[in-house]
Amino acid sequence: MSPSLSVVADNDLKSARTETVAERVRRLQAEAKQLAKDHVHALSAAIMHAEAIAAEIADGGDAYPPGIRDLARRFVEDADARVQTLEAIAARQ
């Protein structure tokens, strides 16, 4: 014998408060700011990952052409400062 099922609603629509336009704007702005912050952190992580690859190339010896090793070395020198700048600016928000 299968059990009988019934639907029970526990919603009191009269007490449900709708969000005002101003509240919705504030909520959406807060969400957008958080998403932007997450995006900046993703950019920082990507730069740090690229920096690790560039360091490998810079230290790769004669397998890589000298011009490429030099570019990679300069990228490594610059990447850390760029990440710190990104994070410092993001922290102000």
C-alpha positions as CSV (number, residue, x, y, z in Angstrom):
1,M,0.0,0.0,0.0
2,S,1.5,3.3,-1.0
3,P,1.4,6.3,1.4
4,S,-1.0,9.1,0.5
5,L,0.7,12.5,-0.1
6,S,-0.8,15.9,0.4
7,V,0.5,19.4,-0.3
8,V,0.7,21.7,2.7
9,A,1.4,25.4,2.1
10,D,3.1,27.3,4.9
11,N,3.1,30.6,3.1
12,D,1.4,33.6,4.6
13,L,1.2,35.9,1.7
14,K,-0.2,38.7,3.8
15,S,2.9,38.9,5.9
16,A,5.4,38.7,3.0
17,R,7.0,42.1,2.7
18,T,8.0,43.2,-0.8
19,E,11.3,44.8,-1.4
20,T,11.2,48.5,-2.1
21,V,12.9,49.9,-5.2
22,A,15.5,51.6,-3.0
23,E,16.2,48.4,-1.1
24,R,16.5,46.5,-4.3
25,V,18.9,49.1,-5.7
26,R,21.1,48.9,-2.6
27,R,21.0,45.1,-2.7
28,L,22.0,44.9,-6.4
29,Q,24.7,47.5,-5.9
30,A,26.2,45.5,-3.0
31,E,26.0,42.3,-5.2
32,A,27.7,44.1,-8.1
33,K,30.5,45.4,-5.8
34,Q,31.1,41.9,-4.4
35,L,31.2,40.5,-8.0
36,A,33.7,43.2,-9.0
37,K,35.8,42.4,-6.0
38,D,35.8,38.7,-6.9
39,H,36.7,39.5,-10.5
40,V,39.7,41.6,-9.4
41,H,40.8,38.7,-7.1
42,A,40.5,36.4,-10.1
43,L,42.7,38.7,-12.2
44,S,45.3,38.8,-9.4
45,A,45.3,35.0,-9.3
46,A,45.7,34.8,-13.1
47,I,48.6,37.3,-13.0
48,M,50.3,35.3,-10.2
49,H,49.8,32.1,-12.3
50,A,51.3,33.8,-15.3
51,E,54.2,35.1,-13.1
52,A,55.0,31.5,-12.1
53,I,55.1,30.4,-15.7
54,A,57.2,33.4,-16.7
55,A,59.7,32.6,-13.9
56,E,60.0,29.1,-15.3
57,I,60.7,30.5,-18.7
58,A,63.2,33.1,-17.4
59,D,65.1,30.3,-15.6
60,G,64.7,27.9,-18.5
61,G,68.2,28.4,-19.9
62,D,69.1,28.0,-23.5
63,A,66.0,26.2,-24.4
64,Y,64.3,29.6,-24.7
65,P,65.5,32.4,-27.0
66,P,67.3,35.2,-25.0
67,G,64.7,37.8,-25.9
68,I,61.9,35.6,-24.5
69,R,63.8,34.9,-21.3
70,D,64.4,38.6,-20.9
71,L,60.7,39.5,-21.4
72,A,59.7,36.7,-19.0
73,R,62.2,38.0,-16.4
74,R,60.8,41.6,-16.7
75,F,57.3,40.3,-16.4
76,V,58.2,38.5,-13.2
77,E,59.8,41.7,-11.8
78,D,56.6,43.7,-12.6
79,A,53.9,41.2,-11.9
80,D,54.1,41.3,-8.1
81,A,53.9,45.1,-8.0
82,R,50.9,45.0,-10.3
83,V,49.1,42.5,-8.1
84,Q,49.8,44.5,-5.0
85,T,48.5,47.6,-6.7
86,L,45.3,45.8,-7.8
87,E,44.6,44.5,-4.3
88,A,45.4,47.9,-2.7
89,I,42.9,49.7,-4.9
90,A,40.3,47.0,-4.4
91,A,40.7,47.2,-0.6
92,R,39.8,50.9,-0.7
93,Q,36.3,50.1,-2.0
